């Protein structure tokens, strides 16, 4: 009798918790339907909801809600510091593939799981020993551990180089627009609307942040955080300082544009000076041996036939 009472109590508690949760969900749906004038989803869906559910694909009915629930639970378990660092890296990389911090973390975990399994399966197909198969799996694990962050860092480097390349022309257009009578924000908006590129997208984002209530200094500091280059940092610092001291913006932009063009010219000259040294290694390793074979090969053959 004692056991029956115990199990009955446990069963009633579980049933009560489920019914309470369902009742709360029903109250939420009732309030939503009262606001948006939609059919109430109570203990059973209405005919309209059933028809809508039949028209949806399997991915929208099952996969997408399950993925959202998993992502929401995973996001709760992520620490705020780690999430902020990942979001900062993704912003600097330009949000490749439209990934959020949670999705990037999922991609890392997926690589850590599937790449060692793929390497193990490949080793099994080759028919090698268990030790070598373990080495293959370990090698896949190392690649899976390093590849996502390496990919993000490469995207950051490429994006920063592209920004440095676009910046002088962008500044010239902004300067000309300001000289034509536009304000700084209006000139930025006009140039951003006409040009495409990394710098244009970042300043467009800063303009949207200003419209949402941020100060110009905060919005421009966000551009400096997302593009980690010395030229961008110098430009943003000069603009903020000119705004604080009341210096003419045209003069600042003219000076910055000429300095950036001079730096770009110096970088091009530096790369040109490095080119002969870089060409030396392929010449010695690949081209010189072929030349020696073509030139000295017949002579060596004749000498060998003579002796």
Buried (B, 14 or more C-beta within 10 A) or exposed (E): EEEEEEEEEEEEEEEEEEEEEEEEEBEEBEEEBEEEEEEBBBEEBEEEBEEEEEEEEEEEEEEEEEEEEEBEEBEEEEEEEEBEEBBEBBBBBBEBEEBBBBBBBBBBEEBBEEBBEBBBBBBEEEEEEEEEBBBBBEBBBEBBBEBBEEBBEEBBEEBBEBBBBBBBBBBBBBBBBBEEEBEBBEBBBBBBEEBEBBBBBBBBBBBEBBEEEBEBEEBBBBBBBBBBBEBBBBBBEBBBEBBEEEEEBBEBBBEBBEBBBEBBEEEEEEEEEEEEEEEEEEEEEEEEEEEEEEEEEEEEEEEEEEE
